[in-house]
Amino acid sequence: MNDDKAGALFGAVQGEELLRWTSDLVAIPSYSGLPMQEQAVANYVVDLLQKEHIECRIQDLGQGRCNVIARLPGAGTGRSLMLNGHMDTVPAYDMSRAFEPHMKDGMLYGRGTSDMKGALSAMMGVLIAMKRTNAALSGELIFSAVADEEEGSIGTIALLESGLRADAVIVGEAMGRDAIAIAQKGLEWFEFTLHGKTVHGGRQDEGVNAIIKATRLIQVLQDQLAPRLKERCHPFMGCPTLNIGVIRGGTQLSTVAGECVVQMDRRFIPGLETYESMYRELTEIVQQLQQEDPDFRCTLKVLDSSVMKSGYVHQGMEQTEDEPLVQILKESLEEVSGKPARLTGCPCWTDAGLFGYYGKMPVVVYGPGDLTLAHSKDECLDPAALEESYKVYLSAALSFCGLSEDAPQR
């Protein structure tokens, strides 16, 4: 691509537009628990794209939920690429002015700036720039804005079940300005319920204290399983982890606790572990403790809030460094930023796991924003990072899909 063409494409969408679109999206609440949660965001996205004469539609998911799918058709001679992001956010929590986007110290503040309405704006900017300049692609470019990534990922599951596919996918979660995630841990939340026998505290020898049994379970998890996890390290994802995040039991001080609930976050490493092997390890620990102690009774299950649609779990993903999308995106980031790009693992779970595992598509995670600020009261986005990501997405799409003089124009 010559410099004049590249300059025209990069300049077809201005930073002020990207910032305005992001601000508009942040001002539309789409957090968990809202009726018709993503509908208003979807309407905004469709209206913006249709004004630019870009083919797009709303995919109805039922119960007031929806996705947006937009396309720039290619000539059929190149590879197809999907740019993906989610429209939902977490609630405001303790963030003041969460839905009043505002500038402070050169940063745009508001819920969803980093996670991930900034990336949605940058991705829309790519399609708009190509349409404005009549850039003709050899392969198709798809943009998908999905529902429910923060909870059950019904949006991306619906995309996959509808048969939507591309030769590769970029998920726009915030990774920082220099990082591209080519690997991601799988995730599950487990709940252990320890069953005891409730009696008055003055007759405790006649009861079974579920809290004491829970401490034994936690000790074994930490002393036996945790060291084994440290032996399974991955160059980009690090080691698998377990975290005891919640423990809840008992009713009052003078009563032996008849029940205690322990909730655990478990991150597993694709290639070194499977979902099934992870679950089996936990089951074996429970069985071991039951054999050692006839009073040890424990029920293990997946936490209700972690259950996805039947047939799906929070799988991880990994790509090789020589995967074409990885190399193209790395080169695009280095060319646009003028700095070395860093290949890494994504420390959180994203829909990339669904695209990679269930969709069998090469997928990477790259987007503007600071992941450490996502979900926090200080969530914000650097406008310079927003514009940079737009240019990186654009450069990567041009390289991956290819330019063609024969692609259809609409």
Helices and strands as residue ranges (DSSP letters): H 3-11, H 15-26, H 39-51, E 55-62, E 65-72, E 81-86, E 102-104, E 107-109, I 113-117, H 118-132, E 141-146, H 154-161, E 168-171, E 179-184, E 186-195, G 201-206, H 210-220, I 221-225, H 226-229, E 241-249, E 259-268, H 275-292, E 298-302, G 304-306, E 317-318, H 324-337, E 342-346, H 352-357, E 363-365, G 371-373, E 380-381, H 383-401
